[in-house]
Amino acid sequence: MSLKLGIQLFSVREEMAKSVENTIRTLADIGYRRLELSNHNALNDFGTGFGMSAADFKKLLDELGLEVVTNTVNPYTDDNIDKLIEYHVAIGAKGLVLPVVWHETRDDVLRCCENINRWGKKCHEAGLYYLFHNHFHEFQKFDGKTVVDLVLENTDPDYVGFELDTYWAMRAGVDPCDVLRQQGKRCKAIHQKDYTKGREGHINLLERAGTKGVSLERFKEICQSVNYEKDFTEIGSGIMDIQKIIDTAIEYTDAGYILLEQDHASVPQLDSVRKSFENFKRFTGIEF
């Protein structure tokens, strides 16, 4: 078994804003064959986030021999979910992803579970999966249970799966491989990045949150307190045990994909993702 390599387009968001087509062509030239879209304009755009019709985007994908795995969409509503599903079925995507949600209480988490169960059911009926993605704050605890625990317990496995961001799990002070085992077959994809050597002194961001829930403002405050942009580096350049993550995902999960997500880079974005692509070749268990 192996994990299929892809790229989360948030990694090249500056280039995407200049030209969707040129950026996609460059990624294909580098060797990426699988894409995860990043659309934070989903009230007005039900696809790429950059105003490209499903027909035009599918034509580009077919020309270059690419596939869309998923799309991290924000926001989801009961009014746009059907249109989001329609677009992604049309381009042959595998599913949709909830990229982030803010929860300051246990009740916030349970309300989120109600929503994603409902949206996940619609996706399931259309042949798509619906995945919950984490940052560090999904490992904060309410009444002794993490947000990830609560989502696992309060959502239907047929309707809601997981996309584990291994880097952000590590930044919550947990071993991402333990989370992969916990999520098991409900984990359908993983996000992979790497953590900069020499900055190990503040890996755990969750311990800075205290006992209060983490709002968007608190999340930004915590991250900025350690100048976190410098904590991201290209695959194979940092401290993460990526081979162990790959091996664990293959053994315990249904994570068919390992998706590069480079939140920040110290070099131009396309140079960064090119370096990561080459460095992925050091690892076994990856299909290019």
PEFENSUL-V323887 format. One record per pair of residues at least 12 apart in sequence whose C-alpha atoms are under 10 Angstrom apart, sorted by sequence separation. I is the first residue (numbers start at 0). J is the second residue. If there is no record, write none. Layout:
# PEFENSUL-V323887
i=I j=J
i=I j=J
This chain:
# PEFENSUL-V323887
i=11 j=23
i=35 j=47
i=36 j=48
i=37 j=49
i=83 j=95
i=119 j=131
i=137 j=149
i=163 j=175
i=208 j=220
i=245 j=257
i=260 j=272
i=70 j=83
i=116 j=129
i=133 j=146
i=137 j=150
i=163 j=176
i=165 j=178
i=205 j=218
i=207 j=220
i=208 j=221
i=244 j=257
i=259 j=272
i=8 j=22
i=115 j=129
i=133 j=147
i=147 j=161
i=164 j=178
i=165 j=179
i=204 j=218
i=207 j=221
i=261 j=275
i=8 j=23
i=11 j=26
i=80 j=95
i=115 j=130
i=132 j=147
i=163 j=178
i=164 j=179
i=206 j=221
i=207 j=222
i=260 j=275
i=115 j=131
i=131 j=147
i=163 j=179
i=205 j=221
i=259 j=275
i=70 j=87
i=162 j=179
i=204 j=221
i=207 j=224
i=259 j=276
i=8 j=26
i=69 j=87
i=97 j=115
i=161 j=179
i=204 j=222
i=68 j=87
i=96 j=115
i=112 j=131
i=131 j=150
i=163 j=182
i=6 j=26
i=67 j=87
i=131 j=151
i=162 j=182
i=204 j=224
i=259 j=279
i=75 j=96
i=161 j=182
i=204 j=225
i=48 j=70
i=68 j=90
i=69 j=91
i=70 j=92
i=75 j=97
i=160 j=182
i=161 j=183
i=47 j=70
i=67 j=90
i=68 j=91
i=69 j=92
i=70 j=93
i=71 j=94
i=72 j=95
i=73 j=96
i=74 j=97
i=95 j=118
i=96 j=119
i=160 j=183
i=161 j=184
i=162 j=185
i=163 j=186
i=166 j=189
i=167 j=190
i=201 j=224
i=202 j=225
i=204 j=227
i=12 j=36
i=46 j=70
i=47 j=71
i=48 j=72
i=66 j=90
i=67 j=91
i=68 j=92
i=69 j=93
i=70 j=94
i=71 j=95
i=72 j=96
i=73 j=97
i=74 j=98
i=95 j=119
i=160 j=184
i=161 j=185
i=162 j=186
i=163 j=187
i=164 j=188
i=165 j=189
i=166 j=190
i=167 j=191
i=170 j=194
i=201 j=225
i=5 j=30
i=6 j=31
i=12 j=37
i=47 j=72
i=48 j=73
i=66 j=91
i=67 j=92
i=68 j=93
i=69 j=94
i=70 j=95
i=71 j=96
i=72 j=97
i=73 j=98
i=74 j=99
i=94 j=119
i=160 j=185
i=161 j=186
i=162 j=187
i=163 j=188
i=164 j=189
i=165 j=190
i=166 j=191
i=167 j=192
i=169 j=194
i=200 j=225
i=202 j=227
i=234 j=259
i=4 j=30
i=5 j=31
i=6 j=32
i=7 j=33
i=8 j=34
i=9 j=35
i=11 j=37
i=34 j=60
i=46 j=72
i=66 j=92
i=67 j=93
i=68 j=94
i=69 j=95
i=70 j=96
i=71 j=97
i=72 j=98
i=73 j=99
i=74 j=100
i=159 j=185
i=160 j=186
i=161 j=187
i=162 j=188
i=163 j=189
i=164 j=190
i=165 j=191
i=166 j=192
i=201 j=227
i=233 j=259
i=234 j=260
i=4 j=31
i=5 j=32
i=6 j=33
i=7 j=34
i=8 j=35
i=9 j=36
i=10 j=37
i=33 j=60
i=45 j=72
i=66 j=93
i=67 j=94
i=68 j=95
i=69 j=96
i=70 j=97
i=71 j=98
i=72 j=99
i=73 j=100
i=95 j=122
i=158 j=185
i=159 j=186
i=160 j=187
i=161 j=188
i=162 j=189
i=163 j=190
i=164 j=191
i=165 j=192
i=166 j=193
i=198 j=225
i=233 j=260
i=234 j=261
i=4 j=32
i=5 j=33
i=6 j=34
i=7 j=35
i=8 j=36
i=9 j=37
i=19 j=47
i=32 j=60
i=70 j=98
i=71 j=99
i=94 j=122
i=129 j=157
i=130 j=158
i=131 j=159
i=132 j=160
i=133 j=161
i=156 j=184
i=157 j=185
i=160 j=188
i=161 j=189
i=162 j=190
i=163 j=191
i=164 j=192
i=165 j=193
i=166 j=194
i=202 j=230
i=233 j=261
i=257 j=285
i=3 j=32
i=4 j=33
i=5 j=34
i=6 j=35
i=7 j=36
i=8 j=37
i=9 j=38
i=19 j=48
i=61 j=90
i=93 j=122
i=94 j=123
i=108 j=137
i=128 j=157
i=129 j=158
i=130 j=159
i=131 j=160
i=132 j=161
i=133 j=162
i=134 j=163
i=135 j=164
i=138 j=167
i=156 j=185
i=198 j=227
i=201 j=230
i=232 j=261
i=256 j=285
i=257 j=286
i=3 j=33
i=4 j=34
i=5 j=35
i=6 j=36
i=7 j=37
i=8 j=38
i=19 j=49
i=41 j=71
i=42 j=72
i=57 j=87
i=60 j=90
i=128 j=158
i=129 j=159
i=130 j=160
i=131 j=161
i=132 j=162
i=133 j=163
i=134 j=164
i=135 j=165
i=137 j=167
i=138 j=168
i=148 j=178
i=151 j=181
i=172 j=202
i=173 j=203
i=231 j=261
i=232 j=262
i=233 j=263
i=255 j=285
i=256 j=286
i=18 j=49
i=19 j=50
i=20 j=51
i=32 j=63
i=33 j=64
i=34 j=65
i=35 j=66
i=36 j=67
i=39 j=70
i=41 j=72
i=42 j=73
i=60 j=91
i=94 j=125
i=100 j=131
i=127 j=158
i=128 j=159
i=129 j=160
i=130 j=161
i=131 j=162
i=132 j=163
i=133 j=164
i=134 j=165
i=135 j=166
i=136 j=167
i=137 j=168
i=147 j=178
i=151 j=182
i=170 j=201
i=171 j=202
i=172 j=203
i=198 j=229
i=199 j=230
i=231 j=262
i=232 j=263
i=233 j=264
i=255 j=286
i=15 j=47
i=16 j=48
i=17 j=49
i=19 j=51
i=32 j=64
i=33 j=65
i=34 j=66
i=35 j=67
i=36 j=68
i=37 j=69
i=38 j=70
i=39 j=71
i=40 j=72
i=41 j=73
i=42 j=74
i=53 j=85
i=54 j=86
i=57 j=89
i=58 j=90
i=94 j=126
i=95 j=127
i=96 j=128
i=97 j=129
i=98 j=130
i=99 j=131
i=100 j=132
i=128 j=160
i=129 j=161
i=130 j=162
i=131 j=163
i=132 j=164
i=133 j=165
i=134 j=166
i=135 j=167
i=136 j=168
i=138 j=170
i=139 j=171
i=170 j=202
i=171 j=203
i=172 j=204
i=173 j=205
i=198 j=230
i=230 j=262
i=231 j=263
i=232 j=264
i=233 j=265
i=15 j=48
i=16 j=49
i=27 j=60
i=31 j=64
i=32 j=65
i=33 j=66
i=34 j=67
i=35 j=68
i=36 j=69
i=37 j=70
i=38 j=71
i=39 j=72
i=40 j=73
i=41 j=74
i=42 j=75
i=53 j=86
i=56 j=89
i=57 j=90
i=93 j=126
i=94 j=127
i=95 j=128
i=96 j=129
i=97 j=130
i=98 j=131
i=99 j=132
i=100 j=133
i=103 j=136
i=108 j=141
i=128 j=161
i=129 j=162
i=130 j=163
i=131 j=164
i=133 j=166
i=134 j=167
i=135 j=168
i=138 j=171
i=148 j=181
i=169 j=202
i=170 j=203
i=171 j=204
i=172 j=205
i=197 j=230
i=198 j=231
i=230 j=263
i=231 j=264
i=232 j=265
i=233 j=266
i=15 j=49
i=31 j=65
i=32 j=66
i=33 j=67
i=34 j=68
i=35 j=69
i=36 j=70
i=37 j=71
i=38 j=72
i=39 j=73
i=40 j=74
i=41 j=75
i=42 j=76
i=45 j=79
i=52 j=86
i=53 j=87
i=56 j=90
i=57 j=91
i=84 j=118
i=88 j=122
i=92 j=126
i=93 j=127
i=94 j=128
i=95 j=129
i=96 j=130
i=97 j=131
i=98 j=132
i=99 j=133
i=100 j=134
i=102 j=136
i=116 j=150
i=123 j=157
i=124 j=158
i=133 j=167
i=134 j=168
i=135 j=169
i=136 j=170
i=137 j=171
i=138 j=172
i=147 j=181
i=148 j=182
i=151 j=185
i=169 j=203
i=170 j=204
i=171 j=205
i=172 j=206
i=195 j=229
i=196 j=230
i=228 j=262
i=229 j=263
i=230 j=264
i=231 j=265
i=232 j=266
i=24 j=59
i=28 j=63
i=31 j=66
i=32 j=67
i=33 j=68
i=34 j=69
i=35 j=70
i=36 j=71
i=37 j=72
i=38 j=73
i=39 j=74
i=41 j=76
i=44 j=79
i=45 j=80
i=53 j=88
i=54 j=89
i=55 j=90
i=92 j=127
i=93 j=128
i=94 j=129
i=95 j=130
i=96 j=131
i=97 j=132
i=98 j=133
i=99 j=134
i=101 j=136
i=102 j=137
i=105 j=140
i=106 j=141
i=115 j=150
i=119 j=154
i=120 j=155
i=123 j=158
i=132 j=167
i=133 j=168
i=134 j=169
i=135 j=170
i=136 j=171
i=138 j=173
i=147 j=182
i=167 j=202
i=168 j=203
i=169 j=204
i=170 j=205
i=171 j=206
i=194 j=229
i=195 j=230
i=196 j=231
i=228 j=263
i=229 j=264
i=249 j=284
i=20 j=56
i=23 j=59
i=24 j=60
i=27 j=63
i=33 j=69
i=34 j=70
i=35 j=71
i=36 j=72
i=37 j=73
i=38 j=74
i=39 j=75
i=42 j=78
i=43 j=79
i=45 j=81
i=46 j=82
i=53 j=89
i=54 j=90
i=91 j=127
i=92 j=128
i=93 j=129
i=94 j=130
i=95 j=131
i=96 j=132
i=97 j=133
i=98 j=134
i=100 j=136
i=101 j=137
i=103 j=139
i=104 j=140
i=105 j=141
i=119 j=155
i=122 j=158
i=123 j=159
i=134 j=170
i=135 j=171
i=166 j=202
i=167 j=203
i=169 j=205
i=170 j=206
i=171 j=207
i=194 j=230
i=195 j=231
i=196 j=232
i=227 j=263
i=228 j=264
i=229 j=265
i=246 j=282
i=248 j=284
i=249 j=285
i=19 j=56
i=23 j=60
i=27 j=64
i=42 j=79
i=45 j=82
i=46 j=83
i=53 j=90
i=77 j=114
i=80 j=117
i=81 j=118
i=84 j=121
i=85 j=122
i=88 j=125
i=99 j=136
i=100 j=137
i=102 j=139
i=104 j=141
i=105 j=142
i=108 j=145
i=109 j=146
i=112 j=149
i=113 j=150
i=116 j=153
i=117 j=154
i=119 j=156
i=120 j=157
i=121 j=158
i=122 j=159
i=134 j=171
i=135 j=172
i=167 j=204
i=168 j=205
i=193 j=230
i=194 j=231
i=195 j=232
i=228 j=265
i=233 j=270
i=234 j=271
i=242 j=279
i=245 j=282
i=246 j=283
i=24 j=62
i=27 j=65
i=41 j=79
i=42 j=80
i=44 j=82
i=45 j=83
i=46 j=84
i=52 j=90
i=53 j=91
i=76 j=114
i=80 j=118
i=84 j=122
i=87 j=125
i=88 j=126
i=99 j=137
i=103 j=141
i=104 j=142
i=108 j=146
i=112 j=150
i=116 j=154
i=117 j=155
i=119 j=157
i=120 j=158
i=135 j=173
i=167 j=205
i=193 j=231
i=194 j=232
i=195 j=233
i=233 j=271
i=234 j=272
i=236 j=274
i=241 j=279
i=245 j=283
i=246 j=284
i=8 j=47
i=20 j=59
i=24 j=63
i=26 j=65
i=41 j=80
i=44 j=83
i=45 j=84
i=46 j=85
i=47 j=86
i=75 j=114
i=80 j=119
i=83 j=122
i=88 j=127
i=105 j=144
i=107 j=146
i=108 j=147
i=111 j=150
i=112 j=151
i=115 j=154
i=116 j=155
i=119 j=158
i=120 j=159
i=192 j=231
i=193 j=232
i=194 j=233
i=195 j=234
i=198 j=237
i=199 j=238
i=232 j=271
i=233 j=272
i=235 j=274
i=236 j=275
i=242 j=281
i=243 j=282
i=245 j=284
i=246 j=285
i=20 j=60
i=23 j=63
i=45 j=85
i=46 j=86
i=47 j=87
i=75 j=115
i=77 j=117
i=81 j=121
i=85 j=125
i=87 j=127
i=105 j=145
i=109 j=149
i=112 j=152
i=113 j=153
i=114 j=154
i=115 j=155
i=116 j=156
i=118 j=158
i=119 j=159
i=192 j=232
i=193 j=233
i=194 j=234
i=195 j=235
i=196 j=236
i=197 j=237
i=198 j=238
i=233 j=273
i=234 j=274
i=235 j=275
i=242 j=282
i=245 j=285
i=24 j=65
i=41 j=82
i=42 j=83
i=45 j=86
i=46 j=87
i=77 j=118
i=80 j=121
i=81 j=122
i=84 j=125
i=105 j=146
i=108 j=149
i=109 j=150
i=112 j=153
i=113 j=154
i=116 j=157
i=117 j=158
i=118 j=159
i=119 j=160
i=192 j=233
i=193 j=234
i=194 j=235
i=195 j=236
i=196 j=237
i=197 j=238
i=233 j=274
i=234 j=275
i=235 j=276
i=241 j=282
i=242 j=283
i=23 j=65
i=41 j=83
i=44 j=86
i=45 j=87
i=76 j=118
i=80 j=122
i=84 j=126
i=104 j=146
i=108 j=150
i=111 j=153
i=112 j=154
i=113 j=155
i=116 j=158
i=117 j=159
i=191 j=233
i=192 j=234
i=193 j=235
i=194 j=236
i=195 j=237
i=196 j=238
i=233 j=275
i=234 j=276
i=235 j=277
i=236 j=278
i=242 j=284
i=75 j=118
i=84 j=127
i=110 j=153
i=111 j=154
i=112 j=155
i=115 j=158
i=116 j=159
i=191 j=234
i=192 j=235
i=193 j=236
i=194 j=237
i=195 j=238
i=196 j=239
i=232 j=275
i=233 j=276
i=234 j=277
i=235 j=278
i=242 j=285
i=46 j=90
i=81 j=125
i=102 j=146
i=105 j=149
i=109 j=153
i=115 j=159
i=192 j=236
i=193 j=237
i=194 j=238
i=195 j=239
i=234 j=278
i=235 j=279
i=108 j=153
i=109 j=154
i=192 j=237
i=193 j=238
i=194 j=239
i=233 j=278
i=234 j=279
i=235 j=280
i=193 j=239
i=233 j=279
i=235 j=281
i=112 j=159
i=192 j=239
i=193 j=240
i=234 j=281
i=235 j=282
i=191 j=239
i=193 j=241
i=192 j=241
i=191 j=241
i=191 j=244
i=132 j=186
i=191 j=245
i=130 j=185
i=131 j=186
i=189 j=244
i=36 j=92
i=130 j=186
i=131 j=187
i=132 j=188
i=189 j=245
i=35 j=92
i=130 j=187
i=132 j=189
i=133 j=190
i=34 j=92
i=35 j=93
i=69 j=127
i=129 j=187
i=130 j=188
i=132 j=190
i=35 j=94
i=36 j=95
i=37 j=96
i=39 j=98
i=69 j=128
i=70 j=129
i=71 j=130
i=128 j=187
i=189 j=248
i=5 j=65
i=7 j=67
i=35 j=95
i=36 j=96
i=38 j=98
i=69 j=129
i=70 j=130
i=71 j=131
i=188 j=248
i=5 j=66
i=6 j=67
i=7 j=68
i=35 j=96
i=37 j=98
i=69 j=130
i=71 j=132
i=187 j=248
i=5 j=67
i=6 j=68
i=7 j=69
i=8 j=70
i=9 j=71
i=186 j=248
i=5 j=68
i=7 j=70
i=8 j=71
i=96 j=159
i=7 j=71
i=96 j=160
i=97 j=161
i=98 j=162
i=175 j=239
i=176 j=240
i=183 j=247
i=184 j=248
i=188 j=252
i=96 j=161
i=97 j=162
i=166 j=231
i=175 j=240
i=179 j=244
i=183 j=248
i=186 j=251
i=187 j=252
i=188 j=253
i=189 j=254
i=96 j=162
i=139 j=205
i=182 j=248
i=184 j=250
i=185 j=251
i=186 j=252
i=187 j=253
i=188 j=254
i=189 j=255
i=190 j=256
i=191 j=257
i=192 j=258
i=193 j=259
i=138 j=205
i=139 j=206
i=176 j=243
i=177 j=244
i=180 j=247
i=183 j=250
i=184 j=251
i=185 j=252
i=186 j=253
i=187 j=254
i=188 j=255
i=189 j=256
i=190 j=257
i=191 j=258
i=192 j=259
i=193 j=260
i=135 j=203
i=136 j=204
i=137 j=205
i=175 j=243
i=176 j=244
i=179 j=247
i=180 j=248
i=183 j=251
i=184 j=252
i=185 j=253
i=186 j=254
i=187 j=255
i=188 j=256
i=189 j=257
i=190 j=258
i=191 j=259
i=192 j=260
i=193 j=261
i=135 j=204
i=136 j=205
i=139 j=208
i=141 j=210
i=175 j=244
i=176 j=245
i=178 j=247
i=179 j=248
i=182 j=251
i=183 j=252
i=184 j=253
i=185 j=254
i=186 j=255
i=187 j=256
i=188 j=257
i=189 j=258
i=190 j=259
i=191 j=260
i=192 j=261
i=135 j=205
i=136 j=206
i=139 j=209
i=140 j=210
i=141 j=211
i=169 j=239
i=174 j=244
i=176 j=246
i=177 j=247
i=178 j=248
i=179 j=249
i=180 j=250
i=181 j=251
i=182 j=252
i=183 j=253
i=184 j=254
i=186 j=256
i=187 j=257
i=188 j=258
i=189 j=259
i=190 j=260
i=191 j=261
i=192 j=262
i=134 j=205
i=139 j=210
i=140 j=211
i=141 j=212
i=176 j=247
i=179 j=250
i=180 j=251
i=181 j=252
i=182 j=253
i=183 j=254
i=189 j=260
i=190 j=261
i=192 j=263
i=136 j=208
i=139 j=211
i=140 j=212
i=175 j=247
i=176 j=248
i=179 j=251
i=180 j=252
i=139 j=212
i=166 j=239
i=175 j=248
i=179 j=252
i=139 j=213
i=165 j=239
i=179 j=253
i=137 j=212
i=166 j=241
i=176 j=251
i=179 j=254
i=136 j=212
i=137 j=213
i=165 j=241
i=136 j=213
i=135 j=213
i=136 j=214
i=165 j=244
i=136 j=218
i=193 j=275
i=135 j=218
i=192 j=275
i=134 j=218
i=163 j=248
i=163 j=254
i=161 j=253
i=162 j=254
i=94 j=187
i=160 j=253
i=161 j=254
i=164 j=257
i=162 j=256
i=163 j=257
i=164 j=258
i=166 j=260
i=162 j=257
i=164 j=259
i=162 j=258
i=164 j=260
i=107 j=212
i=103 j=210
i=104 j=211
i=105 j=212
i=103 j=211
i=104 j=212
i=102 j=211
i=103 j=212
i=104 j=213
i=102 j=212
i=103 j=213
i=101 j=212
i=102 j=213
i=103 j=214
i=101 j=213
i=102 j=214
i=103 j=215
i=100 j=213
i=101 j=214
i=102 j=215
i=100 j=214
i=101 j=215
i=100 j=215
i=101 j=216
i=99 j=215
i=101 j=217
i=101 j=218
i=69 j=188
i=68 j=188
i=7 j=190
i=6 j=190
i=7 j=191
i=3 j=188
i=4 j=189
i=5 j=190
i=6 j=191
i=2 j=188
i=2 j=189
i=68 j=255
i=68 j=256
i=68 j=258
i=33 j=256
i=35 j=258
i=33 j=257
i=34 j=258
i=35 j=259
i=33 j=258
i=34 j=259
i=35 j=260
i=29 j=269
i=29 j=270
i=31 j=272
i=31 j=273
i=2 j=245
i=26 j=269
i=29 j=272
i=30 j=273
i=1 j=245
i=2 j=246
i=25 j=269
i=29 j=273
i=1 j=246
i=28 j=273
i=29 j=274
i=31 j=276
i=0 j=246
i=2 j=248
i=26 j=272
i=30 j=276
i=1 j=248
i=2 j=249
i=22 j=269
i=26 j=273
i=29 j=276
i=30 j=277
i=1 j=249
i=25 j=273
i=29 j=277
i=0 j=249
i=1 j=250
i=10 j=259
i=11 j=260
i=0 j=250
i=6 j=256
i=7 j=257
i=8 j=258
i=9 j=259
i=10 j=260
i=11 j=261
i=12 j=262
i=26 j=276
i=2 j=253
i=3 j=254
i=4 j=255
i=5 j=256
i=6 j=257
i=7 j=258
i=8 j=259
i=9 j=260
i=10 j=261
i=11 j=262
i=2 j=254
i=3 j=255
i=4 j=256
i=5 j=257
i=6 j=258
i=7 j=259
i=8 j=260
i=9 j=261
i=10 j=262
i=11 j=263
i=1 j=254
i=2 j=255
i=3 j=256
i=4 j=257
i=5 j=258
i=6 j=259
i=7 j=260
i=8 j=261
i=9 j=262
i=10 j=263
i=11 j=264
i=14 j=267
i=1 j=255
i=2 j=256
i=3 j=257
i=4 j=258
i=5 j=259
i=6 j=260
i=7 j=261
i=8 j=262
i=9 j=263
i=10 j=264
i=13 j=267
i=14 j=268
i=33 j=287
i=0 j=255
i=1 j=256
i=2 j=257
i=3 j=258
i=4 j=259
i=5 j=260
i=6 j=261
i=7 j=262
i=13 j=268
i=14 j=269
i=32 j=287
i=1 j=257
i=2 j=258
i=11 j=267
i=12 j=268
i=13 j=269
i=31 j=287
i=11 j=268
i=12 j=269
i=30 j=287
i=10 j=268
i=11 j=269
i=9 j=268
i=10 j=269
i=11 j=270
i=11 j=271
i=10 j=271
i=11 j=272
i=10 j=272
i=6 j=272
i=6 j=276
i=5 j=276
i=4 j=276
i=4 j=279
i=4 j=284
i=2 j=283
i=3 j=284
i=4 j=285
i=5 j=286
i=1 j=283
i=2 j=284
i=3 j=285
i=4 j=286
i=5 j=287
i=1 j=284
i=2 j=285
i=3 j=286
i=4 j=287
i=0 j=284
i=1 j=285
i=2 j=286
i=3 j=287
i=0 j=285
i=1 j=286
i=2 j=287
i=0 j=286
i=1 j=287
